[in-house]
Amino acid sequence: MRNDTEKILYVLNEWFEGKLPWFIERSFPYEWVDSNLILVLAGVRRSGKTYLLYQIVDRLRKDISPQNIIYINLEDDRLYPITGNEIGDILTVYRRNFSVSKSHRVYLFLDEVQNIPNWERTLRRFYDREKGLKLIITGSSAHLLSSEIASSLRGRTLTYRVYPFSFREFLKTKGVSYGVERLRFSRKKDEVLRLFKEYMEYGGFPQVVCEKTRTDLLKEYYRSIMYRDIIERYSIRNIPLFENFLKLTVQNMSSLFSFGKVANVLKSIGYRVSKSTLIDYLRYIENAFLAFEVPVFSYSVKDHIQYPRKIYLIDTGLRNAVSFRFTEDRGRLAENIVFVELLRRFGEGIYYWKDHYGHEVDFVIKKGFQVDQIIQVCWSPDDEKTLKREVAALLKAMEEFKLSYGVVLTEDMYEDREIDNSRVEFRPLWLWLIS
């Protein structure tokens, strides 16, 4: 069995001798790499964090010596068993065995850093003492977000969230070029609509987009996230209970979520479970970036506490691969896609709205102290009764927040309507996603 030094030396040698794999270039704020803060790439497993690291490395290699760029995948089985000393030993092994250009700083990329015990302390020591070192790390846990990160690193990190491919990135991967302004009247529209249907069904996980056995791969992702990022990480003992809770959570995508109702379902099939246990379980699921809660928008703290939250998933493909479905369920899939896109664009300040008369709007976007925009998702506007209900709720919310317009995202409707001195913009979801 190799000791820690030998393990690290073996992995480093392979890195410096190898070539970067092919990757799809994604949008990224490269100026963050120039910051002295620790750069954190956080997101769900298999969302493309590693390949985004490769993209950053590729950009750096154009200006500095490749010997000054170190990459370590901390899920590499050749580093196991993990002792906890691996990160601390990396620089020592590197400096003793490889030449370093002193005209540039050293860039240390650590992939899936949460697998190392006490990693925060080691990075804090590097940050404080190694002034010529830039740290760039990834992880599949919300504990790497600036709001959750350990106090020893708070104020020393910049966090960039990595999501599965957006529809814009999906089209780029498929080799589809287009002009947004003319796309509605172009021959390419049919191709884009066909690909959007594929995107709704299989989602945007990068490898899934490029594979043929997509459903099987998505099922494997689901199992990997469930067991490695949740059950093992949080030492969950009652695995069957958690598996069934996760199934119910996934099934509730784009819907209001009640812990009481879910607890009753689980009790009806023989599980003894408390509401507090289920609250912990949902927190673990969120920490793995698998699902997200969206609260009601209200100026009342009481409403925030008592109103149920809506549940959305990181990717529609995951849900479709593991759920028992009777219909295509396009409306809920569309709503989930809108939520994830809003996460990409805004990161926070996303709510749903409901008044005491039952009017409900899917998304309220708050910027600063003000509501900036409201969005309703109505997949099939051909149903006049449904459309009338959705628009009525949107108008009530526009009145509540004193907004001059609201947006309704549909399957393929493009129209502006003036209603009661307010403007309602109907837009195809696929077009909104790439605009």
N, C-alpha and C positions, 0 to 999 in steps of 0.2 A: 504493500500500500504506500502510495506517495505521501510525503509530508506536505504541509501547506505551501512551502516554497516551490517544490517541484510541480505541484498542481498549477500554481499561478504561472510559472515559467513556461510550462507546456502550452497553456492557453494563450499566453502573450506571443509566443513564437508563431503559433498558428495564425494569430491576428495579423502580425506584421508580414507574414509570408503570403497571406491570402489576398483575394480581390473582393471588392464590394459586390454584392448581388444586384441584379436588376431591380429597379423600383420605379413606381409612379411618383413623380414629383408632386408634392402637396404644398399648399400655401402655408408659409411659416414666417413669423417676424424675426428675421435673422439678427436684427439689432439686439435682441435679447441675449444672443451668444456673446456679445461684446460686454455685457454687464458683468460686474464682479460678483453678483449674487449667484447662488446655486440655482441652476435651471432645472425645473422638475417637469417632466412630461408624464401626466397621469391620465389613465383611462382604462376602460374595460380590457380584459385579456383579449388578444388577437385583433385589436383595433388598428394596429399599424404603428405602434410606438417604436419598435425596433427599427423598422424601415425608415421612420422619420429620423432616427439617430443616424442611420446610414446616409440619409440625404444631407444632414448637417455635416457629417464627416466628409462627404464628397465635396461640399462647398469649401470646407476648411483646407482640404488637401491642395486646392488650387493656389493657396497663398502661403502655406507653411509646410514644414517637413512632416511627412507621414509618421516619422519616428516620435513626433511630439503629440501624437493622438493615440490614446489607449482606449480600447473597448473591451469590457468584460461582461459576459452574460452570466448573471448569478444564478440562473437556472440550469447552467451547463452541468450535466451529471458528472463530468470529470472533476468538478470541484467538490463533489460530495465524498464523505460526509462533511457538512458545513460545521466548522468549529466556532465561528464568530470572529476569527482573526483574519479572514481573507482580505477584507477591505484595507485593514491596517497594514497588511504585508505587501500590498500591490506596489506602492511607490518604492519601497525598499528593493524588491525584486527587480523592478523596472530599471532603477538607476544603477544597479550593480551589473546589469546584463545588456543594456542597450544604450546607444549614444543618444544624447539629447541636445537639440539646438538651443543654445542660450539666448538667441535673438528673438525667440517667441516663447510664450508660455505653454505649459503642458495642458492638454485637454483630456480629462478622465471621464469616460462614459461608462456608467454603471447601470446595466439593464436589469429590471426587476429587483431593485435594491431591498425591498421589504422582506426578502427571504433571509437576510443576514441579521442575526441577533444584535441588538444595540447599534444598528447602523447609524442612527442619528448622532450618537456620541463621537463616532469615528469621523463622520463628515464635519461635525462641529470643530474637531481638532484640526482637520485638514484646512477648513475655511479660515480658522484663526491663525494658523502657523505657516501654511504653504501659500505665500502671496503670489507665486508664479504659477498657480494651479487654478484651472477653471473646471468646476464640477458640473456635470450634466447627468441627471439620473432619471430613470423611469420606474413606474410601479403601477400595479393593478389594484391599489387600495386607496380609498378616500383619505386615509391617514396621511397621504403625501400632499393633500391640498393645503394651501396656506392656512385655512381656517382650522384644520385638524392636526397639523404637524406639531411635533413635540416642541415644548417651550425652548429647548436648547437650540432649535433652528429657526424659531419664529423671528421674522424680520430679516432673515438671511436667504430667503428663497423667492424665486419667481415661478409661478405655476402656469403651465400651458396645458389645457385639456385636449386630449386626443380622442376623437370619435371615429366610428366607422365612416366609410366614404359618404359624403353628401351626394345628392343626385348629380350635382355639377361634376364632382370628382368621378362618379360612376360613369357618366357619359364620356369623360376624358379617357378613362380606362378602356372603354369600348371603342375608342377611336372616332367618336362623333364630334365634329366641329359644327358650329352653328352661329348665326347672328340672332340675338334675342329679339330685336325689334321686328324682324321679318319672319320669325320662325312660325308664327300662326298661319302664315300664308305660303309657307314653303313646302316642297315635296318631302323634306326631312321630318316634317311634323309626325307623319305616320310612324317613322322609325323611332322617334323620341317617345311617342305614346306607347309603342310596343315595349321599349326598354323601361319605361316607367312602370308598366305592369310587372315586369320582371323584378324591378327594384322593390316594389311593394311586397312581392312574394318572398324574395330571398334576401332582401336587405343589402347592407353596404359593407359587411366585413371584407377587407381587401382580398384575402385568399379565396373566399367564397365567390366573389365576383368573377374570379379568373378560373374557377374549377367547374367540372361537369357534375361531380357527385356532391351537389350543394346541400341537399337535405341531410345526408349522412354526416357531412362536415359540421353543419350547424348543430346537430344533435351532440356531436363530440365536444363542441365548444360549450354547450350548455352543461354537459356533465363535468367538464374541466373547471368551469367557473364555480359550479355548485360544490364540487368536492375539494378542489385545491384552494380556491379563494374564499370559501365560506366555511364548509364543514370542518376541514383540517385547521384552518387559521383560527377559528373560534372554538375549536374542540367541542363541537356539538355532539351530544351523546345519543339523543333520540333521533337517529337519522331518518327512519320512516316518517316520523312526524314532520320533520323539516322538509323532506322531499314533497310531501303532500301539501304543506303550506306554500311552498314555492310554486307548485302546480296551480294552486288557487290564485296566487298572486299574478302569475303569467296570464291566467285565464281572464283576470279582471282588467287587463290592459285597456286604457282609455276610459275607465269607469270609476265611479265613486267606490271607495274601499272602506269597509266597516270591519274593525277587528272583532266586534261582538258577533256579527253574522258569520265571519270566517271561523271563529271559535266554536260556534254552534254546529257548523258543518263538520268540523273535525271531531267534535264530541259525538255527533250522530254516527260516526263510523268507528267509534271505540277509543278515541284518544282523550286522555285527561290532560287538559292544557289550560293555562291561565292567559289572560289578556296580556299581562306583562311579558310573558315568554314570547308571544307573537310580536309584540312591539320590538323586542330585542332582535328577533329573527328578521324583521323588515329592515331594521337598522343595518344588520350584517349584509343583507342583499343590496342595500343602497351603497354601503361601503365598497362593495365589489363592482360598483357602477353598472349593475344589471338592471335596476329599476329606480324610479324616482317618484317622489311624492310632490304633488302640486296643491298648495293650500288655497282656500277661498280668499278672494280679495275683500277685506273689510277693514274699517277703521276701528273696529271693536276687537280687543284682545279676546273677549269671551267667544266671539264668533270663530276666531282662529282656532280656538281650543275645541269647541263643540262640533263645528261643521266637519264632516268627513273630507278626506283628501282624495284627489284623483291619482291613479297609478298609471305611469307610463314606463315602457321598456326601452332599453338602449337601442334595440334593433327589431324591426318587424319580422325579419327572417327567423330569428331565434324563436319568437312566439309561434310562427306558422309551423316550424319544424317539430315542435314538441306538444302543441295543443291539439285537442280533439275538436275539430271544427265541423259544423253542419253546413255552413255557407262560406262564401269568400270573405264576408265581413269587411268590405272595402271602406265603409265609413270609419270604423274604429282604427283600421290600419292607416288611413289618411290622417286621422287626428294624431296618432302616435308619431307619424313622420313629421307633422308640423311641429309638435313639441320638441323633438330632437333637433330640428333645424333652428328653432328659437333658442335652444340651449347653445348651439354653435354661435349664433349671432349675438346673443346678449349675456349668456352665462347665468344670469340671475334675474330676479324681479318678474318671474312668470307666475301668474295666478289664473284661477277661473273665477267667474262672477255669478252670483245667484241672488235674486231678491226674494222678498217674502211672498211674492205672487207666483213664484215658480219659473220666472224668466231666467234663463241661464246662457252665459256666453263662455265658449270654450277657453279662450285665452285673453288675459289682460296683461299688458306689458307695462311695467312701472319703471320709469327712469327718474332717478333722484326722488323728489317728493311728489311727482306728478305721474298720472297715467298717460302714457305716450300713444298707445294704440290698442285696439281691440280686434280680435280675429274670431270669426265663427267658421267652423268646418261643416259644410253641407255637401256631401259627395254627390247626391242625386237631386239637383234642383228641379227635376221634372215633376216630382211629387209636390204639387201646389200647396197642399196642406202643411207638409213638412217645411217647405220654403217659407211660407207665411209665418210659421211659428219661430223659425230661426231668425228671420229678419226682424220680427217684432221684439225679440229679446235683444238683438243688436241695437235697435233704436232706443230701447229703454236704457241700455248701458251707455250709449252715446249721450243721452240726456243726463244721466247720473254723473258722468265724468266730463261733461261739457266739451265733447269732441265734435268736430265738424264732419267727420267721416268714419266709416268702419269698413272692414274687409270681410267678404265671404269667400272662402276657398272651396272650389267645386271640382268636379271631374273635368269639365272642359267648357265652362261658361265664362265668356268675357263680355262684361257689360257694366255700365255705370247707370245708377238710378237715383233720381232726386226724390226723396220721400220726406214730407214734413220738414222742408228746409234743411235736410241732412242728406249727405251723399253716401250711398252704399255701393262699394266697388266689388263686383263679382269677378273673380280671377281663377283661371285653371291652376290647380295645385302644382302641376308639373312646371308651369311657366313661372309661378311665384318662387319656386325652389331654385331656379337658375337666374333669376333677375337680380 
